Amino acid sequence: MRDFIKQYSKNKSAVVGVIIVIVLLIFAIFAPWIASHLPYEQSLADRLLPPMWEEGGVSAHLLGTDEFGRDMFTRIIYGARISLMVGAVSVGVSLTFGLVMGLMAGFYGGKVDLFIMRIVDIMLSIPAILLAIVIVSILGPSLINAMIAIGIVGIPTYARVVRASVLSEREKEYVIASRINGSSNTRLMFKVILPNAATPIIVQSTMGFASAVLEAAGLSFLGLGAQPPTPEWGAMLSDSLQFIMTAPWMIFYPGLAIFFTVLGFNLMGDGLMDVLDPKLKDK
């Protein structure tokens, strides 16, 4: 762990990514204590107020208000909770199914590999966002269905990553020795090969978290994800389009939140790749 922290801290951009993710986690966990208002609290008398401070430095509406007088700072903070939930659920769905498919394809090979990878190729032939839109259109627009759709769309990527890792490990001496000692196929896949093929899976999961947040925001922007009045960043962007000239802060701050969240997880994933990949570690 000390070597890991030492190697990771050498990558300054990766450290910046970790800091961004930590700040996001703090906002999400302590949202009720950090926020100055309630996320659904409306005040038509305060609608479309610009960012302002009260006398004495006490925040009134730090990032302004929306068309219903709801505090933008509060809604963005609570939106962090939704973004983290979307990332966790979507990556969980993708990783669970992609892991099983990749392990079976890489370990058994032959017809099993051919069948699974043809399914993966068919899914990859359709643009990810288009496939997600089709799935949500079938299931119905909602945040839960959007998370399921994003999870399904991500399965092929994880399946290919896991398969490639298994193919590079299955013929190594420690796997052959374990097979000679009588290990079952299930044990070989999950307890022998998988732990030694975990590095690219961890990196892909981190990157996939960022992609899931971005795709969820895109679906919500199109009206297929989170529904009003849920404080989700993509939905907030969609609601603010008609006020882009009169209240530009409504579109600026949710977009900034999406940008920094995606940037943070991508930088953190790059840092993990540099540290966990032995080939890069020697450079």
C-alpha positions as CSV (number, residue, x, y, z in Angstrom):
1,M,0.0,0.0,0.0
2,R,2.9,2.4,0.8
3,D,4.5,1.7,-2.6
4,F,1.1,2.2,-4.3
5,I,0.5,5.6,-2.6
6,K,4.1,6.6,-3.4
7,Q,3.8,5.7,-7.0
8,Y,0.4,7.2,-7.4
9,S,1.4,10.5,-5.7
10,K,4.1,11.0,-8.4
11,N,1.3,11.5,-11.0
12,K,0.1,15.0,-10.2
13,S,-2.9,14.9,-12.6
14,A,-4.0,11.7,-10.9
15,V,-3.8,13.3,-7.5
16,V,-6.0,16.2,-8.8
17,G,-8.5,13.6,-10.0
18,V,-8.6,12.0,-6.5
19,I,-9.1,15.4,-4.9
20,I,-12.0,16.1,-7.2
21,V,-13.6,12.7,-6.5
22,I,-13.1,13.2,-2.7
23,V,-14.8,16.6,-2.8
24,L,-17.7,15.0,-4.8
25,L,-18.0,12.3,-2.2
26,I,-18.1,14.9,0.6
27,F,-20.8,16.9,-1.1
28,A,-22.8,13.8,-1.7
29,I,-22.5,12.4,1.8
30,F,-22.9,15.6,3.7
31,A,-25.4,17.3,1.3
32,P,-28.1,18.0,4.1
33,W,-25.5,19.8,6.2
34,I,-23.7,21.6,3.3
35,A,-26.8,22.8,1.4
36,S,-28.3,26.1,2.5
37,H,-31.8,25.1,1.3
38,L,-33.9,22.1,0.5
39,P,-33.5,20.7,-3.1
40,Y,-37.3,20.9,-3.8
41,E,-38.0,24.1,-2.0
42,Q,-39.7,26.7,-4.3
43,S,-40.0,30.4,-3.9
44,L,-41.5,32.2,-6.9
45,A,-40.6,35.5,-5.4
46,D,-36.9,34.5,-5.7
47,R,-37.1,33.0,-9.2
48,L,-34.1,33.6,-11.6
49,L,-32.0,35.4,-9.0
50,P,-28.3,35.8,-10.0
51,P,-25.6,34.4,-7.7
52,M,-25.5,36.6,-4.7
53,W,-24.2,37.0,-1.1
54,E,-26.0,38.5,1.9
55,E,-24.3,41.0,4.1
56,G,-21.8,39.5,6.6
57,G,-20.7,36.9,4.1
58,V,-23.6,34.5,4.7
59,S,-24.7,32.8,1.5
60,A,-28.2,33.6,0.3
61,H,-28.1,31.9,-3.2
62,L,-24.5,31.3,-3.9
63,L,-25.1,30.0,-7.4
64,G,-28.4,31.8,-8.0
65,T,-31.9,30.3,-8.4
66,D,-33.9,28.6,-11.2
67,E,-37.2,29.4,-12.8
68,F,-39.1,28.1,-9.7
69,G,-36.9,29.9,-7.2
70,R,-35.0,26.8,-6.1
71,D,-31.5,27.2,-4.9
72,M,-29.0,26.1,-7.6
73,F,-26.2,25.4,-5.2
74,T,-28.4,23.0,-3.2
75,R,-29.7,21.2,-6.3
76,I,-26.2,20.7,-7.7
77,I,-24.9,19.3,-4.4
78,Y,-27.8,16.8,-4.2
79,G,-27.2,16.1,-7.9
80,A,-23.8,14.7,-6.8
81,R,-25.7,12.0,-4.9
82,I,-27.6,11.0,-8.0
83,S,-24.5,11.0,-10.2
84,L,-22.6,8.7,-7.8
85,M,-25.6,6.4,-7.6
86,V,-25.9,6.3,-11.4
87,G,-22.2,5.5,-11.8
88,A,-22.2,2.8,-9.1
89,V,-25.4,1.0,-10.4
90,S,-24.4,1.2,-14.1
91,V,-20.9,0.0,-13.5
92,G,-22.2,-2.7,-11.3
93,V,-24.6,-4.0,-14.0
94,S,-21.9,-3.8,-16.7
95,L,-19.2,-5.4,-14.6
96,T,-21.4,-8.3,-13.3
97,F,-22.5,-9.5,-16.7
98,G,-19.4,-8.4,-18.6
99,L,-17.2,-10.3,-16.1
100,V,-19.1,-13.6,-16.5
101,M,-19.2,-13.3,-20.3
102,G,-15.5,-12.4,-20.6
103,L,-14.4,-15.1,-18.2
104,M,-16.4,-17.8,-20.0
105,A,-15.3,-16.6,-23.5
106,G,-11.6,-16.4,-22.5
107,F,-11.4,-19.6,-20.4
108,Y,-13.4,-22.0,-22.6
109,G,-12.6,-20.6,-26.0
110,G,-13.9,-22.4,-29.1
111,K,-17.7,-22.2,-29.8
112,V,-18.4,-20.6,-26.4
113,D,-16.0,-17.8,-27.2
114,L,-17.3,-17.4,-30.7
115,F,-21.0,-17.2,-29.5
116,I,-20.3,-14.7,-26.8
117,M,-18.1,-12.5,-28.8
118,R,-20.5,-12.3,-31.7
119,I,-23.1,-11.0,-29.3
120,V,-20.6,-8.5,-28.1
121,D,-19.8,-7.5,-31.7
122,I,-23.4,-6.9,-32.5
123,M,-23.9,-4.7,-29.4
124,L,-20.7,-2.7,-30.3
125,S,-21.9,-2.2,-33.8
126,I,-24.6,0.1,-32.5
127,P,-23.5,3.5,-31.1
128,A,-23.7,3.4,-27.3
129,I,-25.9,6.4,-26.8
130,L,-28.3,5.2,-29.5
131,L,-28.6,1.8,-28.0
132,A,-29.2,3.4,-24.6
133,I,-32.0,5.6,-26.0
134,V,-33.6,2.5,-27.6
135,I,-33.5,0.6,-24.4
136,V,-34.9,3.5,-22.3
137,S,-37.6,4.1,-24.9
138,I,-38.7,0.4,-24.5
139,L,-38.6,0.4,-20.7
140,G,-39.9,3.9,-20.3
141,P,-38.2,7.2,-19.3
142,S,-37.0,7.1,-15.7
143,L,-33.7,7.3,-13.8
144,I,-33.8,3.6,-12.9
145,N,-34.4,2.6,-16.5
146,A,-31.6,4.9,-17.6
147,M,-29.2,3.2,-15.2
148,I,-30.2,-0.2,-16.5
149,A,-29.8,1.0,-20.1
150,I,-26.3,2.4,-19.4
151,G,-25.3,-0.8,-17.6
152,I,-26.4,-2.9,-20.6
153,V,-24.6,-0.7,-23.0
154,G,-21.4,-1.0,-21.0
155,I,-21.4,-4.9,-20.9
156,P,-19.5,-5.4,-24.2
157,T,-16.6,-3.2,-23.1
158,Y,-16.1,-5.1,-19.9
159,A,-16.5,-8.5,-21.6
160,R,-13.7,-7.7,-24.1
161,V,-11.4,-6.4,-21.4
162,V,-12.0,-9.5,-19.2
163,R,-11.6,-11.9,-22.1
164,A,-8.3,-10.3,-23.2
165,S,-7.0,-10.6,-19.6
166,V,-8.1,-14.2,-19.2
167,L,-6.5,-15.2,-22.6
168,S,-3.2,-13.7,-21.4
169,E,-3.3,-15.6,-18.1
170,R,-4.9,-19.0,-18.7
171,E,-1.8,-20.7,-20.2
172,K,0.6,-19.5,-17.5
173,E,2.4,-21.9,-15.2
174,Y,0.5,-21.1,-12.1
175,V,-2.8,-21.8,-13.8
176,I,-1.5,-25.1,-15.2
177,A,-0.2,-26.1,-11.8
178,S,-3.6,-25.3,-10.2
179,R,-5.3,-27.4,-12.9
180,I,-3.0,-30.4,-12.2
181,N,-3.8,-30.1,-8.5
182,G,-7.4,-30.8,-9.3
183,S,-9.0,-27.3,-9.3
184,S,-12.4,-27.1,-10.9
185,N,-13.1,-24.8,-13.8
186,T,-15.1,-22.4,-11.5
187,R,-12.2,-22.2,-9.1
188,L,-9.7,-21.6,-11.9
189,M,-11.8,-18.8,-13.3
190,F,-12.8,-16.9,-10.2
191,K,-10.0,-17.7,-7.7
192,V,-6.9,-18.3,-9.8
193,I,-7.2,-16.3,-13.0
194,L,-9.5,-13.4,-12.1
195,P,-7.4,-11.9,-9.2
196,N,-4.3,-11.9,-11.5
197,A,-6.3,-10.3,-14.3
198,A,-7.9,-7.6,-12.2
199,T,-5.7,-4.6,-13.1
200,P,-7.4,-3.7,-16.4
201,I,-10.8,-4.4,-14.9
202,I,-10.2,-1.9,-12.1
203,V,-9.0,0.8,-14.5
204,Q,-12.0,0.2,-16.9
205,S,-14.4,0.4,-14.0
206,T,-13.0,3.8,-13.0
207,M,-13.2,5.1,-16.6
208,G,-16.7,3.5,-16.9
209,F,-17.9,5.5,-13.9
210,A,-17.1,8.7,-15.7
211,S,-18.8,7.5,-18.9
212,A,-21.9,6.4,-17.0
213,V,-22.3,9.9,-15.4
214,L,-21.9,11.5,-18.8
215,E,-24.4,9.2,-20.5
216,A,-26.9,9.6,-17.7
217,A,-26.7,13.3,-18.1
218,G,-27.3,13.0,-21.8
219,L,-30.3,10.8,-21.4
220,S,-31.8,13.2,-18.8
221,F,-31.1,16.1,-21.1
222,L,-33.2,14.3,-23.7
223,G,-36.0,13.7,-21.2
224,L,-35.4,10.0,-21.0
225,G,-33.5,9.8,-17.6
226,A,-34.3,11.6,-14.4
227,Q,-37.7,13.3,-14.4
228,P,-38.6,16.7,-12.9
229,P,-38.2,17.8,-10.2
230,T,-35.3,15.4,-9.5
231,P,-32.0,17.5,-9.1
232,E,-30.0,15.7,-11.8
233,W,-27.4,17.7,-13.7
234,G,-28.5,16.7,-17.2
235,A,-32.2,17.4,-16.5
236,M,-31.1,20.8,-15.0
237,L,-29.3,21.6,-18.2
238,S,-32.4,20.7,-20.3
239,D,-34.6,22.9,-18.1
240,S,-32.2,25.9,-18.4
241,L,-32.0,26.0,-22.2
242,Q,-34.9,28.5,-22.5
243,F,-33.2,30.8,-20.0
244,I,-29.7,30.7,-21.5
245,M,-29.7,34.4,-22.3
246,T,-31.6,35.7,-19.3
247,A,-30.1,33.4,-16.6
248,P,-26.9,31.9,-17.9
249,W,-25.9,30.6,-14.5
250,M,-28.6,28.0,-14.8
251,I,-26.8,26.2,-17.6
252,F,-23.2,27.1,-16.6
253,Y,-23.0,25.4,-13.1
254,P,-24.6,22.0,-13.9
255,G,-22.4,21.8,-17.0
256,L,-19.4,22.6,-14.8
257,A,-20.4,19.9,-12.3
258,I,-20.6,17.3,-15.1
259,F,-17.2,18.4,-16.5
260,F,-15.3,18.2,-13.2
261,T,-16.9,14.8,-12.3
262,V,-16.0,13.2,-15.6
263,L,-12.5,14.8,-15.4
264,G,-11.9,13.6,-11.9
265,F,-12.7,9.9,-12.6
266,N,-10.8,9.9,-15.8
267,L,-7.7,11.4,-14.2
268,M,-8.0,8.9,-11.4
269,G,-8.3,6.0,-13.9
270,D,-5.2,7.2,-15.7
271,G,-3.3,7.2,-12.5
272,L,-4.4,3.7,-11.6
273,M,-3.4,2.5,-15.0
274,D,0.1,4.0,-14.6
275,V,0.6,2.5,-11.2
276,L,-1.0,-1.0,-11.7
277,D,0.5,-1.7,-15.1
278,P,3.9,-3.2,-14.5
279,K,5.1,-2.2,-18.0
280,L,4.4,1.5,-17.4
281,K,5.8,1.3,-13.9
282,D,9.3,0.6,-15.2
283,K,9.3,3.6,-17.5
